[in-house]
């Protein structure tokens, strides 16, 4: 079975979509906080990917709400701000990885390496 990831973004950039698909990663997209939490409760995902630059939602708020649904959820924040207060707060969260924008192969590799036993949601 392919790796499944819940992507929180208004739309997924083509390069990210191609890198995920090339690594056998199925991406399901959520656009809003309620939609994200609903999909987490109903589905089973290997990780949650927040594309910080392609969502109008605050990444830290998303992470904290996701933690309310699943405290151990592996979360990847792609394109997180590095030097502001939110960026520092994100980097302090457990089981969270920040990946710089433009490193799509690193993003796909990181998701592929997650253990199958760490499914999120459901």
N, C-alpha and C positions, 0 to 999 in steps of 0.2 A: 504494500500500500504506500502511496506517495505521502510525503511529509505534508501536513496541512498547517497553514498559518493564517491567522486572522489579521488582516491589514487594515489599520485605521488611517484613512486618507480620503480626500474628496475624489481623487483619481490617482491611479498608480502610474508613475512615469514609465514609459516604454522600456527604458534600459533596465529598470528594476524588474519589471514584468518578465522580460526576456531572461535575465539572470536567474530568477526564481524558477521559471519553467525549465530552463536548461539544466537545473540541478534537481529536477523532479519534485519541485515544491509547488503544491496547489495553493493559490492565494484566494481567499474569500475577503471581500471588502466590506467594511462598515464605515458609514459617513458621519454618524452622530453618536453621542455618548449613549443614549438609550438603545440604539441599534447595536452598538458594540457590546454592551452588557447583556442584551437579549441573546445575541449570537454566542457569547461565551457560556451562558447558562444552558443553551440548547445544544451546542456543538462540542466537539472534542478536537482541540488544536494542539500542535506541538509547540507553538509559540504565538505571541502577539507581537506584531510589528507596527510601530507607530512611525509614520513618515512625518516628522515634525514640520517639514516645510510644505506639506501638501494637505494639511488639515487646518481648519480654523479653530480647532479645539486646543486648549492648553495641554501640553504633553504631561506635565506634572499632575494636573487634575485627572487626566485619563489614567495615569499609572495608579494613583491613589484609589480611584473608583474600581479599576481592574483588581486591585489588591483586596477590595471588599468582597469580590466574587470568588477570587482564587488567590490566596496569599502567596502561593509558591509559583505562580505563573511565570514562565520564562518570558521576559519582555525585551524587545530590541527597539531602541529609539534610533532611527536613521535620520541623520542631519540635525541632531540636537544642538542647541546653542552651547558653545563650550565655556564661555567666560561670564555669562550673566548668572543671576541668582538661581533661576530655574535650571540652568545647565548644571550648576554645582549640586543642587538638590536632587536632580535626577541621578547623577553619578553616585549619590549616597544611598540609593535604593538597593535592597537585596535582590539578587537574581535578575539584574537588569544590565544590559550591555548597550553602550552608546557607540554607534558607528558613524564616522564622518561621511558627509555627503560625497558622492563620487566613488565610493568604495563598494560598488555593487557586488563584485565577486566575493569580497570579504563577507558581505551581508549574507549571500547565498550559502557560502561555506559554513558560516557560523550556524545558520538554521539547520543545515544538513547534519551537523555534528551533534545536535541535541539528541539525547537518548529518547528512544520511542516510549519509554516508560514515564516520560514527563508530560503527557498530554494534559492540556488545559481545558477547563470547562466540563460540561456534561453533567 
